[in-house]
Amino acid sequence: MRTTLGVLLMATLMVLPVSTTTAQSEKPAPAATKAALNLNTATLDQLEDLPGIGRATAERILEYRQKQGGFKKIEELMNVRGIGEKAFLKLKPLVMVTAKADKPTGER
């Protein structure tokens, strides 16, 4: 009886870590599945999809972008009312800033 229980216990322990590893590898990492959102080209709907950003804050981001002529660095996001340091730190890996091209290369 003890031998049978010992064998069952060993078999269970050997199978358990394999199934746990398999389950973890099937879940995609949230940040790795989406490309960072460019603050200078993002639409209202795209901004609203960011965690902690509602419609009013998304509208303020667009207003700030228009008044300032675009974001030069992502830290400027903290200049928008409603986005403090804590919210910014959550958004930082999800956003990026690239300059808008005013003229295509080669034009004068």
C-alpha positions as CSV (number, residue, x, y, z in Angstrom):
1,M,0.0,0.0,0.0
2,R,2.8,2.4,0.9
3,T,4.6,1.6,-2.3
4,T,1.5,2.3,-4.4
5,L,1.0,5.7,-2.7
6,G,4.6,6.5,-3.1
7,V,4.5,5.8,-6.8
8,L,1.3,7.9,-7.3
9,L,2.9,10.8,-5.3
10,M,6.0,10.7,-7.5
11,A,4.0,10.5,-10.7
12,T,1.9,13.5,-9.6
13,L,4.9,15.6,-8.7
14,M,6.6,14.9,-12.0
15,V,3.5,15.8,-14.1
16,L,2.5,18.9,-12.1
17,P,5.5,21.2,-13.0
18,V,5.2,20.4,-16.7
19,S,1.5,21.4,-16.9
20,T,2.1,24.6,-14.9
21,T,5.0,25.6,-17.3
22,T,2.8,24.9,-20.3
23,A,0.0,27.0,-19.0
24,Q,2.2,30.0,-18.3
25,S,3.9,29.9,-21.7
26,E,0.6,30.0,-23.6
27,K,-0.3,33.4,-22.1
28,P,1.1,36.3,-24.1
29,A,2.7,39.2,-22.1
30,P,0.3,42.2,-22.2
31,A,3.0,44.8,-23.1
32,A,4.7,42.6,-25.7
33,T,1.5,42.0,-27.7
34,K,0.9,45.7,-28.7
35,A,3.3,48.2,-30.2
36,A,3.7,51.4,-28.2
37,L,1.2,54.1,-29.0
38,N,2.7,57.3,-30.5
39,L,1.3,60.3,-28.6
40,N,1.7,62.6,-31.6
41,T,-0.5,60.5,-33.9
42,A,-2.9,58.7,-31.6
43,T,-6.6,59.1,-32.0
44,L,-9.1,59.8,-29.3
45,D,-10.2,56.2,-29.3
46,Q,-6.7,54.8,-29.1
47,L,-5.9,57.1,-26.2
48,E,-9.1,55.9,-24.4
49,D,-7.8,52.3,-24.7
50,L,-4.9,53.1,-22.5
51,P,-5.3,52.0,-18.9
52,G,-6.7,54.7,-16.6
53,I,-7.4,57.1,-19.5
54,G,-11.1,58.0,-19.9
55,R,-12.7,60.2,-22.6
56,A,-12.1,63.5,-20.7
57,T,-8.4,62.8,-20.2
58,A,-8.0,61.6,-23.8
59,E,-9.5,64.9,-25.0
60,R,-7.1,66.8,-22.7
61,I,-4.1,64.9,-24.2
62,L,-5.3,65.9,-27.7
63,E,-5.8,69.5,-26.6
64,Y,-2.3,69.6,-25.1
65,R,-0.8,68.1,-28.2
66,Q,-2.5,70.7,-30.4
67,K,-1.6,73.7,-28.3
68,Q,2.1,72.6,-27.8
69,G,2.6,71.5,-31.4
70,G,3.1,67.8,-30.3
71,F,4.9,66.0,-27.6
72,K,8.7,66.2,-27.6
73,K,9.1,63.6,-24.9
74,I,6.7,61.2,-23.1
75,E,7.3,62.9,-19.8
76,E,5.3,65.8,-21.1
77,L,2.3,63.6,-20.6
78,M,2.4,64.6,-16.9
79,N,1.7,68.2,-17.9
80,V,-1.8,67.1,-18.9
81,R,-4.4,67.6,-16.1
82,G,-5.4,64.2,-14.6
83,I,-2.1,62.4,-15.3
84,G,0.3,62.4,-12.4
85,E,3.5,60.5,-11.8
86,K,1.7,57.3,-10.7
87,A,-0.5,57.2,-13.8
88,F,2.5,58.2,-16.0
89,L,4.6,55.3,-14.7
90,K,1.8,52.9,-15.7
91,L,1.6,54.4,-19.2
92,K,5.3,54.9,-19.8
93,P,5.9,51.4,-21.4
94,L,2.8,51.7,-23.5
95,V,3.5,55.1,-25.2
96,M,6.2,56.7,-27.3
97,V,6.9,60.0,-29.1
98,T,8.2,60.5,-32.6
99,A,8.2,63.8,-34.3
100,K,5.7,64.4,-37.0
101,A,7.3,65.0,-40.4
102,D,6.3,68.4,-41.6
103,K,7.9,67.9,-45.1
104,P,8.9,64.7,-46.8
105,T,12.7,64.3,-47.0
106,G,14.2,66.1,-49.9
107,E,11.7,69.0,-50.1
108,R,12.8,72.6,-49.6
